[in-house]
Structure formats: C-alpha cells, structure tokens
Amino acid sequence: MYLSKEVKADIFKKHGGSEQNTGSTEGQIALFTYRINHLTQHLKKNHKDYATERSLVKLVGKRRSLLDYLKKKDIEKYRSLIKELGIRK
C-alpha cells in the first residue's frame, strides 16, 4: 500500500505535532494533501478511472472544509501550512 504506518506517522509528526495527534487540523490537511497528490498521479496514467476521480473530488472538498476552518481559527497557521504544503500557486 502506498501509505504505510511509517509514512503516516511521519506526516503527523511533522504537521500535527506528534505521532499520536492524528486529529489535528494541520495533520489532517497534510494527510489529505499527500493522498490527493497520489491520486492525481494515478489519474494521469488512468484517465478513465472515474471512481478514483470521484473520490479525489470528495477528498479535495474535505480538505477545502478543513482549510476554511483553520483560516477562521488561526490565519497565521493557515498561511504557514499552505506555504509549506505548496497548495496555492
């Protein structure tokens, strides 16, 4: 599987503060971004995989909701996170 325990723990350690803090908004956004990038690469090779395309759109919507929440709660964390993850161009 593309997302092993070690990769997931590393994502949460880097963005969520600790490996056990899997519910943090920053950690969830980072995890969604990793998954979105993986699915995007998959769809570049398999452009007729509509089920994956649908799940990608749903995942982007979830990330968007979390980003909106983080923007309302703490604008500085929001700005640093999008810069670190390279979400905005």
Phi, psi and omega in degrees: 000147185287339184242091181277171179299322183293318180295316180297316179297322179294320178298314182288329178292320183287319187252334184264350180105315177210167181292330182279344183274068185277352181264359182294145181299316181297319179294319179295318179297319179295319179295316178299321180296319178299315181293320179297317179297320179295314180294326178296317178296321178297317182288338176294328179271328185239074188289348179260010180276085187286332177294318177292323178297319178295317180293328177295317179296319178295321180293320177296321178295320177296317179296321179300318179297316179294322177295321177297319178298313181296324179296321178289323184282312185209099186295327181291318176297321179300311182295318180291325181291316181292330177289319181293319182276344180071038182285314180269146179267000000 
